[in-house]
Amino acid sequence: MTGEFRGPRGVCVDRGSKLLFVADRENHRVKLYNKDTFTLLRNIGSSGTGPLLFNRPMEMCVSVAFGLLFIVDGYNHRIQVIQVDELQEERFRLEQRVKIRRAAEERLKNVPKASVTAYDARPKDALLTMSPSMREAFVMRFPHLGPLYVYFTVEFRML
């Protein structure tokens, strides 16, 4: 990691993003790193009592869902909530993944569920399809059950 620390105190990593936050207590700032390469991306804050100013930041936690970083600003006796641009990008990616997952779950709700046991399959009613070489596999299709297929891989041996 580049850049000198003076009393690093808290570390916060979000497993979904590529961000690593380190509270640099005696430098009164939070350092933001790429967690894969440990490259310093930027410093957040400096010494003081106003917004984005710290007096010995200590612990942190991140909420990617809201794009926020929560920082315990120790000697200012407060918790600062900061909107971090890099977290906003990750928040957008997270929202996209959630939309895709929900759409997939919705599609699965409309898929008919199997409600037939193996006993009901009645192999005598099955339509068999053999592989062209008659050696690799065959498929059993049960027309009276709808889209139910059974795929077998077998090996025939000459005796």
C-alpha positions as a printed Julia matrix, in Angstrom:
159×3 Matrix{Float64}:
   0.0     0.0     0.0
   1.26    3.42   -0.85
   1.21    6.41    1.47
   2.35    6.64    5.07
   0.06    5.88    7.94
   0.13    7.44   11.36
  -1.89    5.21   13.6
  -4.1     3.23   11.22
  -7.09    2.19   13.26
 -10.05    0.78   11.35
 -10.31   -1.25    8.18
 -13.48   -1.73    6.18
 -13.86   -3.95    3.14
 -16.9    -4.57    1.03
 -16.7    -8.02   -0.51
 -18.81   -7.05   -3.51
 -16.81   -4.01   -4.55
 -13.12   -3.47   -5.08
 -12.87   -0.95   -2.27
 -10.83   -1.0     0.93
 -11.17    1.82    3.47
  -8.51    2.47    6.14
  -8.99    4.98    8.98
  -5.66    6.81    9.3
  -6.24    8.07   12.83
  -3.33   10.45   13.42
  -3.49   11.89    9.87
  -7.21   12.6    10.45
  -8.39   11.04    7.2
  -9.73    7.9     5.58
  -7.74    6.33    2.79
  -9.54    4.59   -0.05
  -7.71    1.74   -1.81
  -8.41   -0.71   -4.59
  -8.52   -3.93   -2.58
  -7.21   -6.07   -5.44
  -4.1    -4.02   -6.23
  -3.75   -2.06   -2.94
  -3.44    1.11   -5.01
  -4.35    4.32   -3.19
  -7.37    5.8    -4.96
  -7.79    8.89   -2.8
  -7.89   10.39    0.66
 -11.16   11.4     2.27
 -11.15   14.32    4.71
  -8.57   16.12    6.78
  -8.25   17.54   10.31
 -11.11   19.64   11.69
 -14.62   19.68   13.1
 -16.83   20.33   10.06
 -18.35   17.96    7.53
 -15.73   15.66    5.98
 -13.24   16.81    8.61
 -12.06   14.35   11.25
 -10.41   14.31   14.63
  -9.01   10.8    14.82
 -11.35    8.61   12.74
 -11.5     5.15   14.25
 -13.93    2.56   12.94
 -16.01    2.33    9.77
 -18.66    0.29    8.05
 -20.05    0.45    4.55
 -23.57    0.16    3.15
 -23.33   -0.54   -0.56
 -27.13   -0.7    -0.78
 -27.22    3.02    0.05
 -23.73    3.96   -1.21
 -22.71    5.22    2.23
 -19.65    5.0     4.47
 -20.21    5.36    8.22
 -17.17    6.67   10.11
 -16.71    6.9    13.87
 -15.08   10.34   14.26
 -13.61    9.61   17.69
 -12.5    12.91   19.2
 -15.29   14.89   17.51
 -17.69   12.53   19.33
 -19.84   11.8    16.29
 -20.49    9.43   13.44
 -20.12   10.91    9.99
 -22.14    9.46    7.14
 -20.48   10.05    3.79
 -21.75    9.36    0.31
 -18.82    7.88   -1.63
 -18.87    8.11   -5.44
 -17.15    4.76   -5.87
 -19.85    3.14   -3.73
 -22.54    4.7    -5.91
 -21.12    2.81   -8.9
 -21.19   -0.42   -6.89
 -24.71    0.39   -5.7
 -25.85    0.68   -9.31
 -24.26   -2.71  -10.14
 -25.93   -4.23   -7.07
 -29.33   -2.87   -8.12
 -28.85   -4.36  -11.6
 -27.99   -7.77  -10.12
 -31.08   -7.62   -7.88
 -33.31   -6.76  -10.87
 -31.86   -9.66  -12.88
 -32.33  -12.07   -9.95
 -35.92  -10.96   -9.39
 -36.72  -11.34  -13.09
 -35.26  -14.86  -13.04
 -37.27  -15.73   -9.93
 -40.42  -14.4   -11.61
 -39.76  -16.54  -14.69
 -39.3   -19.6   -12.46
 -42.68  -18.98  -10.84
 -44.3   -19.5   -14.25
 -42.51  -22.77  -15.0
 -44.75  -25.79  -14.43
 -43.67  -27.91  -11.5
 -43.15  -31.64  -11.79
 -46.02  -33.39  -10.07
 -45.53  -36.92  -11.34
 -43.68  -39.66   -9.54
 -41.5   -42.24  -11.25
 -44.29  -44.76  -10.69
 -46.68  -42.66  -12.8
 -44.21  -42.46  -15.67
 -45.17  -45.94  -17.0
 -42.11  -46.9   -19.07
 -44.31  -48.97  -21.43
 -45.87  -45.66  -22.64
 -42.51  -44.04  -23.31
 -41.3   -43.13  -26.78
 -37.66  -44.15  -27.15
 -35.15  -42.28  -29.24
 -31.78  -43.93  -29.69
 -28.55  -42.19  -30.57
 -27.47  -42.77  -34.19
 -24.64  -45.12  -33.25
 -26.92  -47.05  -30.86
 -24.11  -46.91  -28.31
 -24.05  -43.58  -26.48
 -27.51  -42.76  -25.19
 -31.23  -42.85  -25.56
 -34.06  -40.57  -24.49
 -37.4   -41.63  -23.05
 -40.25  -39.2   -23.69
 -43.6   -39.56  -21.96
 -46.26  -37.85  -24.12
 -49.02  -38.17  -21.52
 -46.9   -36.25  -18.95
 -46.01  -33.21  -21.05
 -42.42  -31.99  -21.25
 -40.83  -34.75  -19.21
 -37.73  -36.36  -20.65
 -35.35  -38.88  -19.2
 -31.88  -39.07  -20.69
 -29.82  -42.21  -20.16
 -26.22  -42.8   -21.02
 -25.48  -46.47  -21.42
 -22.66  -48.59  -22.68
 -23.5   -51.72  -24.62
 -21.01  -54.56  -24.66
 -20.95  -57.5   -26.96
 -20.9   -60.77  -25.07
